[in-house]
Amino acid sequence: MSGDESKKDALPEVENGATGQQQNGGVIEKVHIQSVPGDLKQIVLDGLEKKGDRGLWLWVLFILCLTPNILNGFHVSSYVFLGQMPENYYCIVPTLVQRGWTHEEIRNISTVAGITKNGTCTLLNWDYNQLGEMNYQEALAYVADKPQPGAVSCLREPDLEMYYHQAEGISIVPEWDLICERTALRSTVQVALSLGKFFGASTFGILSDKFGRKSSFTIAALLYVVSSLLTTFSPFYILLLLGRIGLGSSASGVFYPAFALLTENIGNRHRSWMSIAFNFSYPIGMLILALAAYYIHPWRDLSLALTIPSFFLVIHLYFLVESPRWLLSKGRECQAYQMVFGRKAPKELCDSAEKNQVSSAEVAAVLAKDAQPVKVPLGTRIKRSFSEFTKLYGTPTLCRRALICHFTWCVTSLCYYVTALNADNFAANRNVYVATTGSVDILAYIISMIVLAYYGRKSTSFCFFLYAGVCLLVVLAISKENTTLLVTLAMLGRLGITAVYAVVTLHTAELFPTEIRNTALGICSTMAHVGSIAAPYIVDLLGQLAWWIPTTICGITILLAGFLTLLHPETKDAVLKDHAKQEGDPSEDREPMKA
């Protein structure tokens, strides 16, 4: 090979990423060389695919992303223990107690039914200072000849106080009198967690896309520790609510970035099963919660025990790295290269990549400078802002699908949380109930994976909805004293609810075209949070009226959701559309997906 030929062959490597010149038969020709950033990006992607396919790095990443979600499982059902109702509660008169009256004597005088009625927050409005001057027998004879006065609330009278038949510090109820007309405040403690998740899902999703997965995870981890400590040591009810809101927000903050890190960096061979196995961490946390609550009874001690594992998130902050795919999306190819290969990228490649980025920026600046500003009417700008919504609801077909999905997501989330929090209405053992709930969730995820491999989305979701609804309605035929059978039916219903949750998520994603898919999923997720917010009020407030009302509401709405899903098209093995204008009836215009 001659020297000239050698130079000509070597030129693309030296001048890669630019427009070089070479001599061919005495004629100078311009040769365009493929840009380095594209090559560097592909090198990173190829290396990431190999690294995420096997080896220690893959399993370390899987464990690091999986374990934070176990903490979320701690708190979804912790309300069952933190807010547990006392066995009995009633109003007492401190002045009579000081005079040596027993609680039974006070209740016989102050309530209509006496000691036979439990769980009361009112008492008859006698002049207890006058009664205090008598002994019990004299007072009993005195009130027998008097017309019965009206009742007053114990929680509103400063001279009265509530007595709780519960060991001190076991739950938040006695500490802030969260009973009777204040029962809604007890439910709000769980609602605060759902509100936190609602705001955290959107906030940390934006932070994750803008500043990176690890940065978002770091903020969430710090918020998790602070909120856990605030919840544990809060001296005031309002601070408890703030701590629970922070817990909910940080729960979303450690979930979404970790899930994104996992799905973006594992290879295709493991992406499917690892993404589903990621959900197992949630019920595992519920099992650990049940075990901890079995040994630790005071609510502050239990909350502290659930807080301690959050300090191990420091280990995650040390070992977790930023997502190489996110770095590539931000044009930081050299940094992504170092993340994947553990060494710096060759200097000439980075220099060429930076030059290409500068050139691209200069071209964009010139185009922006030359572009003439066009005044857009206000109505047009508003219309563009809501273009995704108009596409989502713009046609009868998509509007019908969207409304059905909103309802099914709301109902599924509602029933998921109702069955998780309903232990008291069944008079069930709380530890056994929460442990069973977590075990059922794991089984449900496994069943949904198996069923989806063989059957379509529509038929699977309908069958799970139908099964869950029947199980929850059969509860009506069971006596309240038969706690074991009640809990069994409730858990069988929850099995269907948890399984259908996974199916509904997948089915919804496939029902809508690409350009509005995220919008549809986002609104459906919002509706799911509406269901989770309503669940504690249904369990606590309506459950007080009749123990079977929460499960009956769930059974009816779940059945309705099941029949509505029959209006959806089947999407298994179907080619998804990209644009809303293309969307018609999938049974008519979709072709089977080719392998």
Secondary structure as GFF3:
##gff-version 3
##sequence-region A 1 595
A	DSSP	alpha_helix	3	14	.	.	.	ID=ss1
A	DSSP	beta_strand	19	24	.	.	.	ID=ss2
A	DSSP	beta_strand	27	32	.	.	.	ID=ss3
A	DSSP	alpha_helix	36	51	.	.	.	ID=ss4
A	DSSP	alpha_helix	56	76	.	.	.	ID=ss5
A	DSSP	alpha_helix	79	82	.	.	.	ID=ss6
A	DSSP	beta_strand	89	92	.	.	.	ID=ss7
A	DSSP	alpha_helix	94	98	.	.	.	ID=ss8
A	DSSP	alpha_helix	103	110	.	.	.	ID=ss9
A	DSSP	three_ten_helix	114	116	.	.	.	ID=ss10
A	DSSP	beta_strand	122	124	.	.	.	ID=ss11
A	DSSP	alpha_helix	128	131	.	.	.	ID=ss12
A	DSSP	alpha_helix	136	144	.	.	.	ID=ss13
A	DSSP	beta_strand	151	153	.	.	.	ID=ss14
A	DSSP	beta_strand	161	164	.	.	.	ID=ss15
A	DSSP	alpha_helix	172	176	.	.	.	ID=ss16
A	DSSP	three_ten_helix	180	182	.	.	.	ID=ss17
A	DSSP	alpha_helix	183	211	.	.	.	ID=ss18
A	DSSP	alpha_helix	213	233	.	.	.	ID=ss19
A	DSSP	alpha_helix	237	265	.	.	.	ID=ss20
A	DSSP	alpha_helix	268	277	.	.	.	ID=ss21
A	DSSP	three_ten_helix	278	280	.	.	.	ID=ss22
A	DSSP	alpha_helix	281	295	.	.	.	ID=ss23
A	DSSP	alpha_helix	299	307	.	.	.	ID=ss24
A	DSSP	three_ten_helix	308	312	.	.	.	ID=ss25
A	DSSP	alpha_helix	313	319	.	.	.	ID=ss26
A	DSSP	alpha_helix	324	329	.	.	.	ID=ss27
A	DSSP	alpha_helix	333	341	.	.	.	ID=ss28
A	DSSP	alpha_helix	347	370	.	.	.	ID=ss29
A	DSSP	alpha_helix	378	385	.	.	.	ID=ss30
A	DSSP	alpha_helix	387	393	.	.	.	ID=ss31
A	DSSP	alpha_helix	396	421	.	.	.	ID=ss32
A	DSSP	three_ten_helix	424	426	.	.	.	ID=ss33
A	DSSP	alpha_helix	430	452	.	.	.	ID=ss34
A	DSSP	alpha_helix	457	474	.	.	.	ID=ss35
A	DSSP	three_ten_helix	475	477	.	.	.	ID=ss36
A	DSSP	alpha_helix	483	511	.	.	.	ID=ss37
A	DSSP	alpha_helix	514	537	.	.	.	ID=ss38
A	DSSP	pi_helix	538	542	.	.	.	ID=ss39
A	DSSP	alpha_helix	543	545	.	.	.	ID=ss40
A	DSSP	alpha_helix	549	565	.	.	.	ID=ss41
A	DSSP	three_ten_helix	580	582	.	.	.	ID=ss42
A	DSSP	alpha_helix	586	589	.	.	.	ID=ss43
###
